[in-house]
């Protein structure tokens, strides 16, 4: 039997709110369903780094303490979206029915996002409205703290001369105003807008981003250090992504794809010291749904100038890769907030393509994450 998000959690500490931007999307739906399934013992916590022994005793909030809500402009309810994901093989057969109560409870806490076409409110009015939604959620549900997590579709980077904040930055500003920790799991601008620098510094909350590292870039973060450490000269690194779903549709926009590829390129440039020749191409293939294929072609040079090639293929389910990381980040930032840690958290770079500082090499990022776990343990 599953555990309701509103059930008594006295054995697991106070409730923790998770407010998704893009709350009816595939990643948020998978995270809500997966959290309920793992908390109830229906499924193992595969892919959740915070459920490994290295994070024991750190005081992270229990999954059964999570209460979900969020903003979205879509109207399809979470139970229906979960059924669609199960039909596509993303969620296990029968899981949407088993956790329907949890999905329905989360759906009741979703509020209309924006700005929608024709919305005449200015940035300040939108920020105030979004912050009020988040604060009202926290007050009604009795959560001790709330983490705002952006899992919405990728937006283009702001154009030069734009006088309005992009939607992701409106939501990020609302999170700060509501006193919430903030995670940007997308390549969108979020808190990285210059107009939000002062507010971020003054907010006194932890935040982390940007762009979750789930597949192709995860491999790049492992392989690039290998070439550097073995003194092999990378001459070219090209890639291609085939994906469908909402992410594929949004990344069909060249400006949105450019925002996405900036993080992929950062891993190579930071690790290798220079950006090799080659580009990453992203193709929208609606028939793939939530599944994606990523291909990399790496040309490198060995001893005496010998030219060699490494090719990799990654095939995976985007939401199933992202959801456990999102739950990890919600737990880690909530605990950081409880421990009084504020500002950017570069220790969480393990999860991001474009983190708030630190190394881009996965092994070094994991070491920093373990050090962060120890810091949380000592703060208990």
N, C-alpha and C positions, 0 to 999 in steps of 0.2 A: 504494500500500500504506500502511495506517495505521500509526501509531507507538504501541506499547504504553506505558502509563503507567509500567511498570517497566523500560523499555528504558534503556540507558546514555544519560544526559543530560550527559555531561562537556562537550560542546561548548556547552551552554546553561546551565551553572551547576548548582548543587545542586537536588535535588528540593524541591518545595513541596507541602505537604499542603493539601487543601481538604476540610473536614469539614462536610457539609451536615446541618442539622436539617430533617427532611422530605426525606430522601435518595432516596426512591422516588416523590416527587411529580413533577408535570409540569415545573416549573421546573428542578429538579435534574437530571432525566433529559435535558432539552433542553440544559442546560449541559454535562453530561458528553459527550453525543453530539456537540454542537457543537464543544467543545474538541478532541476527537479528530479531527473532520473538518477543522477549520481547521489544526491542527498538521500533518496529513498532506497538506495542499494539496488536499483534496477539495472544499472549499467556501471562499468568500471570508469575510473577517472583518467582514462588513457589520453595523453596529450597535455594534461595539466601538470606543469612543472611544480606548482605549489603543493601538490599532493604527494611529492616524493619525500623520502626521509630527510633530505637536506633542509627542508623547511619546517620540520617538526619543532614545536616549542617557540615559534616566532609570534604567536598570538594573532594569526590571521583570522578574520571572521569565518565562521563555519558557513558552508554553502547553504545549510538549512535556514540560516538567518537572513538570507537575501530576500529583498522585496523589490520587484521590478516595476518600472514605469518608463515613460519617455515621450518624446515628440515624434510625429511623423505626419506627412501630408497624404499618405495612403490610408484607405478605409477598410481594406480587407482584414478581418479579425485574426488574431494570432492562431486560434485553433484551426481555422481554415488554411492559413499559411503553412502551418505545421503538417497538415494533411497533404498539401501540395509537395512539400519537401520530402515526405515519406514516399509519395508516389514516384518521385524522382530519384529515390535511393539515397537521399541525404540523411534522413532519419530512419532508424530501424522500424520495420513494419510493426504496427501496434503501439508504438510509443506515444503518438499524439493522443490516442484514447486514454492511455495510462496516466498521462500528466495533463489531461484536459482542464482540470480545475485550476492548476497553476497557470496554464496559458491564458485561461479566461480571466483569472484574477489580475494578471499582468496587463491584459488588454484593457481592462476597466481603468487602468491608470495611465493610458496613453492619451495625450492631448494633441490637438491640431497644431502642426508646426507652420513654418512659413519662411520668408514672405511668399504668399501666393500671388498669382497674377491679379493686378487690380488693387492690391493691398496699399492703402494710402498712408499707413503708419510710417513714421521715420525710424531711424535706427534706435534711438533712445526708447521709443514707445515699444518697439519689438523686444528689445532686451528686457525691459521692465516686465512685459507680459510673460516672456519665457521664464524669467527668474521667479515670478509669482507662481507659475505652474509648479516649478521645482520645489519652492518653499512650502506650498500648499500640500504637495505630496508628502514631504517630510513631516509636516505637522500632523496630517491625518493618519499616517501609517505608524507614527511614533518611532521612526528610525533614529538611531543615534547620530548618524552621518550619512551623506549621500555622495556617491561618485558619479559624475556625468561622463559618459563614454560615447564618443562620436563614432558610429559605425555606418554612417549614411553614404550614399553614392559620392564618388569623387567629383569635385567641382573644379573648374579651371582656376588657375591662379589669378588674382586681381590684375586687371589691366592698368597700365600707367595712367594716372589721372582719375581713376575711379574715386568718387566722393562718398560712396556707400560701402559699408562693411559687407563682405560676402556672408552668406548664410552661416557657414561654419564658425565664423568669428562672432556673429551675433549670439549663437548658442554658447560659445566659449565665454563671452563676456557675461552672459546670464549665469553660467556656472559660478564664475567668480563672485558675482553679486549675491548669489544665494549661499555663498560660503562653502562651496563644494570642491572636493578634489576633482581633477579633470584629466581625461585621457583622450588623445586624438589618435584613433586607430586608422585613420584615413590619410591620404596625401594632401587633403584640403588645408587651407591656411590656418584655421583655428586660432590658437593663441599667438601664432607667429606673425600677426599683423602689427606693424609699428604703432598703430593707434592704441594697442592693448598692452604695451610694454609696462607703462606705469601702473595700470590696474593689476596686472599679473604680479608685479613686485610688491604691491601693497596688500594683496588679498590674503596673504598668510595661509595659503593652502598648497599642497603638493600637486604637481602636474607633470605629465609625461607624454611624449609623442616623438615622432610622427610617422604614420604609415606602417601598419603591422607587417612583420616579416614572416610570411607563411610558406613560401615555396621557392620560386626561382632565386630570389635574393637571399634566402636562407642558405642555399647551395653556394651562392657567390661569396657569402661571408665565411664559408668554410674553405672553398677552393682558392680564393685570392691569397689568403695568408700562406697556403701550401706553396704556391708558386714563388711568393716572396721569400719564404724561409729556405726553399731549395735553390734560390738564386737562378730561377728560370725566368727568362724575359718574356712577358706576355706582349705580343705584338697586336693582336686583335681579339675582341670579345663581342660577338654578335648574339642576339637573342630574338626569339619570337614567342608570343603568347597567343593562344587561342582560347577564348572563354565566352560564355554566354551570360544569361541572367541580367540583373540590373546593373552589375558592375561592367559587364561587356557592353551594354547599351550606353552607359555613361562614358566609358573610355573610347567609344567610337568618335567622340569629340576630340579633335587633335589637341586642343588646349588642355583638356582633362588628362589625356594620355601623356602630355609633356610634364604635367605635374606629377604623375605617377612615376615616370621614368627618371625624374630627378633623383629620387631616393635610391633607385636601382643603381644609377651611375655613381652616387656618393660612396657606396660600399667599395667599388673598384678604385675610385680615385683616392680615397682615404687610405686604403690598404696598399695599393701598388705605388702610390706617389704620383701617378699620372693616369689619365683616362685613355685606355687603349682605343684604337680604331674600332669602328663598329657601332651599331645602333640596336635598340630593342624595338621591335614592331609588335603592336597589339591589335589583334583582329577580333571583332565581334562575330561570334558564331552562335546565334540564338538556339540552335538545336542542341548545343552542349549543356544548356541550362546552368546549373551551379558547378559544373565540372570544368576543369581547365587543363590544358597541356602547355608546358613551357619547354622550349628547346634552346640550348646554348651551344655555340660553336666557338671554341677557344683555340687560337693559333699562338703557339709559344715556341721559344727558341732555346735549345739546349747547348751542350758543349760543342765547340767548334762551329757554331752557327747552324747546327742541325735543326730544321723546322719540323715541328710535330703538332698534332691536333688532339684535343679532347672534346668530345661531344657528350652532352647530358640531356636526358629527357625526364621531366617531372610531370606526372599525371596525378591529379588529386582533386578533392572536393573542397572548394574554397571555404565554405561555411564551416565544415567539419574541422578544417585546419585552423580557422580563425577563432571559433567559439571558445575552446579551452584557454587560449591566450588571453582573450577578453576577460574571462572569469579570473584568471591569474592576476591580471592587471587591476581589476576591481578590488580584489582582496589585498594586493600589495599597497595600492594607493590609499585604501581605506585605513589600513594598519599604519601607514606612514602618517596619515592625518591624525590618527589617534595618538601617535607617538610624538606629535608636535613638529614633524619634519615638514618644511615648506619649500616652495620654489620648484624649479626644474629638477627632475630626478634622473640624472644621467646613468645611474645604476640600473635603470630599467631599459637601457639601450639594447639588451639581449632580444627584446621583443619588436624592435623597430628598424626600418630601413634608414630613417633620417632622425636619429635620436638627438636628445638635448645634450650633446657632448660625449666625450669618451671614445674608445676605440670602435672601429667597425668590424673587427675580427671576432667571430662568434665565440671562440674559446676564451678570449680576454673579456668579452662581455659577460660570459657565464661566470667567470671568476668574480667580476664586479657584482653580479647579482647575488652570489653566495655571500660576499662580504656584506651586502645590504641585508641579507637574511640574518646574519649574525648581529648586525646593528639593531635590527628589530627585536631580536631575542634578548639582547642586553637591555633594551628599553622597557621590558616588561616589569 
